[in-house]
Amino acid sequence: MEAVAVLLYISSFRLLTGARAHSNETSLYNNSSSELQLPHAGTEHLVQIFPSKQVYTVKVLPFVDQNNRLNKRVFLVSGKNQKREPTKNEFVYGSDDRIAVERYKLGQYPYFNVVKLSSGCTGTLLTPTFVLTAAHCVHDGRQFHENMEMLKILIPHKMGYRLHYAREIIVPYKWQKTEGVPDTSRVAFDYAIIKLAISVFGRHEFSPLRDIKSSIYSEKLCFFAFPNNENMMWKSECNGWDSFPWFNQNVLLNKCDSARGNSGATILAQDNRHDNTYKIIGVLSSVIPEEHFTSFSLVTADKISDICTMIHPEGREYSVCPHLQAMLTAPRLYKG
């Protein structure tokens, strides 16, 4: 049976003005071929993905002249003071168990896939072209943050970072604020995909996506992130029954030590057979200081299917997506 179209164009709006970009609704597909049409830069689009039927808002960003920018390197701050007293912007439960990642490790997996966003968040490279982060790092629930075309993505490179820019940003429509829907319900949809304007060169190892299992209580979990405005990467571990007071299919509450700037970091399940293999099971959404909880938006089977559709075919090429997902026959959101 031939694969049905997995993307359905719903509407298109011109940024800032709110005016319709086209007088009539049109398909993202060219009627004479199966290829997707590339929408104009500076527009937003609603796109539905099957079989989950989830709707996503896609922002296509203007091209940023990256001449002499991509090669710019940002060096790490000194790593001498790797243990210090937590500040008011850090949330530590009991003793501070976070570990500073040494600079020489930045060229190794999994550290070289952890990226820093100029919006004050952390993200993770899923493939050389796509970054997974939290939706609130790029969208406030009503609209995308201003000047997203100037969003800087700092990607580890040797002893420092390489500067990249975004081409597209995709967030779930259910992340947007709706009357009568509490913010706590939106946590389940606090994730976003950023497509880089230029892919990262020479990167081949990435962590696969995996939906949560009941064995989570016996697994080694952690995340890598950047606290506040620091360029020093930290590792935070969250293990044991006491660390997980509650979770369901979509949201996990735990007591991982964290800090402002950690939003968007992916929580990783360490493979018990191979200590150097990590699987992505969710995205750090927020911290509830008065309750001593850190909340994560978990990646469910439907979310994985949607994300893998967005990052196709790279998700399959780099073994990020499950091999048996039927949607892997689907095209990318846009081809350009």
N, C-alpha and C positions, 0 to 999 in steps of 0.2 A: 504494500500500500504506500502510495506516495505521501511524503511528509506534508502536513498542512502548514499553512503560514502561521508562524508563532507570534508575529508582531502585528498589531492593529493600530493604525494611526487614528487618534480621536480628535485632537484639535491642536492648533498652533497659535502662539501669541508672540507679538513683538515685544522685546524687553523694554522696560521703563514706561513706555506709552500705554501698554495694556491693549493696544489695537491688534486686531486679527492680522496675522502675517499673510493669510490667503483668504480670498473671498469665499471659497468653497473648500470643504474638507476633501482631502486627497489622500491616496494611499502612499505609504512610504515606499511601496514597491513601484517600480516602473512598469506600466501596463504591458509593455512589449518584452519584458524580460523578468527574471526572478531576482535581479539585483536591487538592493535598496538604494533609494535616492538619498543624497546627503543634504539635510536641511541647511538653511543659511545660518551663518554665524550670527550670534546676537539674538537667537530665538529660543523659546521654551516650547516643549512638546509633551503631551500626555501619550504614553505608550502602554498598551496592554500586552502582557506576555502570557501565553498559554503553555502548559495546561493549568497553571495556578490561577490565571485570570487576574493576577495582581497588576495594578496600574502604577506606573512610575512617571515621575516628572524628569525630563531630560533637558538640561541646559547646554546649548552648543556655544562655546566661547569663541570670541574673535581670536585670530592668530596673533601671537605675540612675537615680535622680532627677537629671536634668541641669539643673534650674532653676538659673539663675545660674552654671552650670558651663560650658555650651557657649560662652557669650559671653566666658568668661575668656580673656585673651590672655597669652601668655608671650613676652617680648621677647628678642631675640638678645643674646648677649654681644658685647662690642666686638670688631670685626674688625681691630684695628690690628696685632696680632702674627700676621700670616698665614703667616709662615715661622718655624719654631722647631725646635730639636733634637728628634728623636724620643725618646719615653720608652720605658720597658721594656714598656709595653702597646701599643707600636706596632711594626709589622713592615715595615721598609723595606729594599729590596734595591738596594744602590748608593746613589745620591743620592736625596733625598726629592723625588719629582716631583709630589706631590699639590698641588692648587691649592684655595685657599679660595674658596667661592662667595660673591660679594659680596651684601650684604643686599638691595639693590634688585632682584636677580634672582629673589628668592623668589616674586614674583608672576608669573613667566614659566614656560613649558614648557621643559624637563622638570622643573625644580627644584621647582615647586609640588606635584609628585606624590610627592616623597620625604618620608616621614613618620618620626617618631621614636617608638619604643615605650618605655613606662616600665619594661619588663623589661630594658632595656639593649641594645636592638637597633634596626635600621633596617628600614623596610618601604617598599613602593611602592603608591600608589593605582593599581589597574587600571581602576576606574570610580569614580563618586562614592560608591559604597556598599561596595566590596570592596578589601581590602589584601592584597598578596602579601608574605610574609616567610618566614623559616626556621622549620621545625617546632620546633627546639630552643629557640627564643625563647619558646615557649608550652607546650612538652611535654618532659619529661625522658626520654622513651623508655618510661616506665612509667605515668605519669599526667600530667595537666595541672598546670602550676604552680599554687600556691595563690593565691587571691584574684584569679583571672582576671577576675571581674566588675568589679574596680577597675583593670583594665589601661587605662592612659591612652595614647591615640594623639594625638600632637601633629602637626598638619597645617599646613604653611606658609600664612600669611595676611598679605599685605602685608609689614610689617616685623617680623612676629613669627609666632606660631602660634595656632591654635584648638584647643581641647581636645575630643576625642571619646572615646566609649567603645564597647566591642564588644557585639554581640548574639549572634553565633555564632563559633566557632572550629573549623576543619576541618583535620585532619592525616591523612596516609596511614597506614593500619594497619601497613604494612611499615616505618614509621619506628620502631615500638615494638620494644623489645629482646626478642629471642627467643634461647633457649638454642641455642648452636652457630652463631649468625649473628654474625660480627664487626662491630664498629661501623663499620668502613670500608665495609661493604656497605650500611649504612643511609644513607650520605651521599646516595645517589641519590634518597632519599625525604625529604630534609631541606627540605621546603617546606610552607607552611600558608596557608590563606585565612582572613582575618578579615572578618566582615560587621559593618559599623558600625551602631550603634543608630540614628543619624541620618545621612543622606547629606550629603556635602559640597555646599554650594550654589555655583552659578556656575562649576563646573569642567567643561570640555568637551574638552580636549586630553589624550589618553592614549597611551601607547606600546603597540603591538600585540605579541602573543606570537608567537614564531617559533622553530621547531625548528632545531637547529644544522646547519650545512652545512660541507662541506670547505673552503669559501672563508674560514673563520674566520681563517686565518693572514694573510690580506691585508686583513682588515677592521679598522677602528678600534673598539676595545672600551674601555669605561670603566664605572665605577659611581660613584654619589653616595651618601654616607653620613655618619653622625655619629660621630666618634671618642669613645670613653669617655663621659663625662657632659657633653660640650660641646653647646651648642645651635648651634654653627657648623658648617655643612655643608661637606664637602670633596669634591673630585672626584679620582678616581684613574684613570689611564690604563694600559691593559695591551695593548701592541701588539708585533707582530713575532714572529719565530720563537723568539727567546730567551725570550720571556715565556710560551710554551706548551710545556712539556716533554712533556705527555701529555694526551690526552683520548679519551673514547669516547662512546657515545651518551648516557650518563647523567651522567658526571662530567668536569669539566675541572679540571686542575691548572695553575696558572700562577704568575707572580711579580709580581702586582700589589701595590703598597704598600698596606697596610691597618692597621687598629688595632682594639682591642677596642671593641665597639659597632657595628662594620660588618656583623656577621652579619645576614642577612636582606635586605641590599641586593641589588638586581637588577643583573646584568651586562648591559650594553646594547651592541648592535651599531649603530654609526652608519651611516646610509644614505649611501652614496658619492655619490648624486645630490643629496641634500638634507641638508646638514650639521646642520640643526636637527631632524632626524627620527631617533628612536632606536627600536630594536626589542628587546624583552626576550627573552633566550635562556637565562637561568638565575638562580639565587639563591646568594649567598655563604653557604657553609655553615660553614667553619672554616679555621683557619690551622695549618700544621705547621711551627713555627719551626725545628726542627732540620733539616728538609729544604728550608726556604726556599720552601714552596709555600702557595698559597692555593687552597682547593678550592671549586668551585661545583657545585651540583646543577642539571643542565641540564633544560630543559623539552623533552621529547620530544613527538612527535605525540600519543601516548596521554595524556600529562599535560596537554597543551593542550586536548584533547578533554574531559578530566575537569574541568579548571578552567573551561572555557567553559560546561559544563553547570551548574556551581555558580553562576556569575555571570550566567546567562541571565535576562532578555533584554538586560541592560545591555552585556554583552560585544559583542553584535552592534550595538546602538544606537550605541556609541562606537568601532566598528571596531577593537576589541581582538582579537576572535576571527576566524579565517579564515572567509571567506564560504562556502566550500564544505564546511564541517563539517556532516555530517548531523545531529549531535546538537543543533544549534541549534533544532530543532523541539521539543526536550525542555523540560519545565518546570524551574523552579529546585528546589533541594533542598527548601526549605520555602517556603510562601507564607503570609505573615502581615503 
